[in-house]
Structure formats: C-alpha cells, structure tokens
Amino acid sequence: MTDDKVLMALKVLEEPPILRKMGDKQLNVRVKLSMTDTHRTFCKQALVDSGSSTSCISRKFVKENLINT
C-alpha cells in the first residue's frame, strides 16, 4: 500500500464514530462482532490496547448475551 493510501485510510478512521481517542492513552473503535456459531452480530465500542499481548472480552458481556466460549 502506498503512503498516500495509508494516509487516506487513516483519515477515514479519524471520522466519528469509528475512531475516538479518550484521553492521552486510550483509543476506542466501533466494531462489529459476528458469532460464527449462532451468526448473531453485535455493534459495540472496543478498546484498542497496543501494548496488550492477548485478546479479551468482558465476562459480563459474554454472560448477558449468552455467548458460547
């Protein structure tokens, strides 16, 4: 991908409500979660942690939405 295309893609991500910077160190993005077993989808805000070495999901969200784990 050329530098110009990368810059254009980043500008699109900056447009609300896709990308929201919260404070100096927190980045939230709108995501669409699709369950592969039930085919249900959820549109939610997700926190991007660039220093994280694993993925995680809220236990409360999983329980309230009856998501199989």
Buried (B, 14 or more C-beta within 10 A) or exposed (E): EEEEEEEEEEEEEEEEEEBEEEEEEEBBBEEEBEEEEEEEEEEEEEEEEEEEEEEEEEEEEEEEEEBEE
